[in-house]
Amino acid sequence: MKQRKAMVESDIARRGVTNRAVLAAMRSVPRHEFISKRYRNMAYSDQPLPIEAGQTISQPYIVAAMTEVIEAGPDDRVLEVGTGSGYQAAVLAELVRHVYTIEIVDELAESAAERLDRLSYKNVSVRAGDGYLGWPEEAPFDAIIVTAAPDHIPQPLLDQLKPGGRLVIPVGEVYRTQELRLIEKEAGGRLRAEVLMPVRFVPLTGEHTGRR
């Protein structure tokens, strides 16, 4: 717990994340539970770490920054694309009414669902599937977080975002520096985009991305 508090203070709050609820969620979620035992001594360092299936868990600062920017509230329903180990979903679950998270790698979806259940995150639903298509049965969503990078913004995700909602997504080529973009859907459906920062994420894969 001391390591978590130190991480939040030195690597997150000092870098500009100010939302108290987000900072509290980052202090609450045990990141060491979402990585393999081999890397647990590095769990509270501000860096991405390997997980199963050749994927990574994002660095804590990026998780906090993406969570803050969607401005989600306690009554919101949020879609996450790219479950990975389940860490981002757990952080969101501390803040919102329900999290719907999709993972294309069956192994990761299964292990994340088991982990989240073991840690008593009851307001998270995990699905194995192609996140490019979103989760139309549960749409629309108050916010959407994408934790893998396509080379364009998937239209199904824009369609499943509520008017007034926010989508945060890394966009760019595989294994190059990408742009983290914030998309806001105005009340009339008009989209407004903003580039937040350079990032590097694993690629979004699936039939509709052209990446397998």
C-alpha positions in Angstrom: 0.0 0.0 0.0 2.9 2.4 0.8 4.4 1.7 -2.7 1.0 2.4 -4.3 0.6 5.7 -2.4 4.2 6.7 -3.4 3.5 5.8 -7.0 0.4 8.0 -7.1 2.1 10.9 -5.5 5.4 10.9 -7.5 4.4 9.5 -10.9 0.8 10.5 -11.3 -0.2 13.6 -9.2 3.0 15.4 -9.8 2.6 14.9 -13.6 -0.7 16.7 -13.6 -3.5 14.2 -12.8 -5.7 16.1 -10.3 -9.1 14.3 -10.2 -9.4 13.1 -6.6 -11.6 10.1 -7.5 -9.1 9.0 -10.1 -6.2 9.4 -7.7 -8.1 7.4 -5.0 -8.8 4.6 -7.5 -5.2 4.4 -8.5 -4.3 4.1 -4.8 -6.9 1.5 -4.3 -6.3 -1.0 -7.1 -3.6 -3.5 -6.3 -1.5 -3.4 -9.6 0.7 -6.2 -8.4 -2.3 -8.6 -8.8 -2.5 -7.8 -12.5 1.0 -8.8 -13.5 3.0 -12.1 -13.3 5.0 -12.9 -10.1 8.2 -12.5 -12.1 7.6 -8.7 -12.4 5.9 -8.0 -9.1 8.9 -6.2 -7.6 8.3 -3.7 -10.4 4.5 -3.4 -10.0 4.6 0.2 -8.7 7.2 1.6 -11.1 5.8 3.9 -13.7 6.3 1.7 -16.7 4.5 -0.8 -18.9 5.2 -4.4 -18.0 4.8 -7.7 -19.9 1.7 -9.9 -19.4 0.5 -13.1 -21.0 0.2 -13.6 -24.8 2.9 -11.1 -25.6 0.9 -8.1 -24.4 1.6 -5.4 -21.8 0.0 -3.6 -18.9 0.1 0.1 -19.4 2.2 2.4 -17.2 0.2 3.8 -14.3 0.4 7.4 -15.4 -1.2 6.6 -18.8 -4.0 4.6 -17.1 -4.7 7.5 -14.8 -4.5 10.2 -17.5 -6.9 8.3 -19.8 -9.2 7.6 -16.9 -9.3 11.3 -15.9 -9.9 12.6 -19.4 -13.1 10.7 -20.0 -14.6 12.5 -17.0 -16.7 9.4 -16.0 -19.1 9.6 -13.0 -20.7 7.1 -10.7 -23.8 6.6 -12.8 -21.9 6.0 -16.0 -21.5 2.9 -18.2 -18.1 2.7 -19.8 -16.7 0.5 -22.6 -13.1 -0.6 -22.6 -11.5 -2.1 -25.7 -8.4 -4.2 -24.9 -8.9 -5.8 -21.5 -5.4 -7.2 -21.2 -4.8 -8.2 -17.6 -7.9 -6.2 -16.4 -6.1 -3.4 -14.6 -7.7 -0.5 -16.5 -11.1 -2.1 -16.0 -10.5 -2.4 -12.3 -9.6 1.3 -12.1 -12.7 2.2 -14.0 -14.8 -0.1 -11.8 -13.8 2.1 -8.8 -15.4 5.1 -10.5 -18.4 4.1 -12.6 -21.6 2.1 -12.4 -20.6 -0.6 -14.8 -17.6 -1.5 -17.1 -17.9 -3.5 -20.3 -14.5 -4.7 -21.5 -13.6 -6.6 -24.6 -10.4 -8.6 -25.3 -9.6 -10.3 -28.6 -7.2 -12.9 -27.0 -9.3 -15.6 -25.4 -6.6 -16.5 -22.9 -6.4 -12.9 -21.6 -10.2 -12.5 -21.5 -10.5 -15.6 -19.4 -7.7 -14.8 -17.0 -8.8 -11.2 -16.6 -12.4 -12.3 -15.8 -11.2 -14.7 -13.2 -8.9 -12.1 -11.7 -11.5 -9.4 -11.5 -14.0 -11.8 -9.9 -11.4 -12.9 -7.4 -10.7 -9.3 -6.4 -14.5 -8.7 -6.1 -14.9 -6.3 -9.0 -18.6 -7.2 -9.5 -19.5 -4.3 -11.8 -17.3 -5.5 -14.7 -18.4 -7.6 -17.6 -15.7 -9.3 -19.7 -16.2 -10.5 -23.3 -13.8 -12.3 -25.6 -14.2 -10.8 -29.1 -13.2 -8.2 -31.6 -13.2 -4.8 -29.9 -13.3 -2.9 -33.2 -17.0 -3.7 -33.3 -17.6 -2.5 -29.7 -20.4 -4.1 -27.7 -23.6 -3.0 -29.5 -26.0 -4.9 -27.3 -25.0 -2.7 -24.3 -24.6 0.6 -26.2 -24.7 3.5 -26.0 -21.9 4.2 -23.6 -21.1 7.3 -21.6 -17.4 6.9 -22.3 -15.1 4.6 -24.2 -11.4 3.8 -23.5 -9.3 2.0 -26.1 -6.1 0.5 -24.8 -4.6 -0.7 -28.1 -3.8 1.3 -31.2 -5.7 1.1 -34.5 -4.5 3.1 -37.5 -7.9 4.9 -37.6 -10.8 5.4 -35.2 -13.3 2.6 -35.5 -16.7 3.8 -36.7 -18.7 1.3 -34.5 -17.1 2.9 -31.4 -18.1 6.4 -32.5 -21.6 5.1 -33.2 -21.9 3.5 -29.7 -20.8 6.7 -27.9 -23.6 8.7 -26.3 -24.2 12.3 -27.2 -22.1 14.2 -24.6 -19.8 11.2 -24.3 -16.0 10.9 -24.6 -13.8 8.5 -26.3 -10.0 8.3 -25.7 -7.9 6.2 -28.1 -4.3 5.9 -29.3 -4.1 6.1 -33.1 -1.1 5.3 -35.3 1.1 2.8 -37.0 2.3 -0.4 -35.4 5.3 0.0 -33.0 5.7 3.7 -33.8 4.8 6.7 -31.6 1.1 7.2 -31.8 -1.3 10.0 -30.9 -3.5 9.7 -27.9 -6.8 11.4 -29.1 -9.8 12.6 -27.2 -13.1 12.5 -29.2 -16.1 14.3 -27.8 -19.6 13.7 -29.2 -21.6 16.9 -28.9 -25.4 16.8 -28.2 -26.2 17.0 -31.9 -23.8 14.2 -32.8 -21.0 16.4 -34.1 -17.5 15.1 -33.2 -14.7 17.2 -31.8 -11.2 15.8 -31.7 -8.1 16.8 -29.7 -4.6 15.3 -29.6 -3.5 14.8 -26.0 0.0 13.4 -26.1 2.4 11.0 -27.9 2.1 7.4 -26.7 3.1 3.8 -27.6 0.5 1.0 -27.4 0.3 -2.5 -28.8 -1.7 -2.6 -32.0 -5.4 -3.2 -32.1 -5.9 -6.5 -33.9 -8.9 -8.1 -35.5 -10.6 -8.9 -38.8 -11.6 -5.3 -39.4 -8.2 -3.7 -38.6 -6.4 -5.9 -41.1 -4.1 -7.0 -38.3 -4.1 -10.6 -37.0 
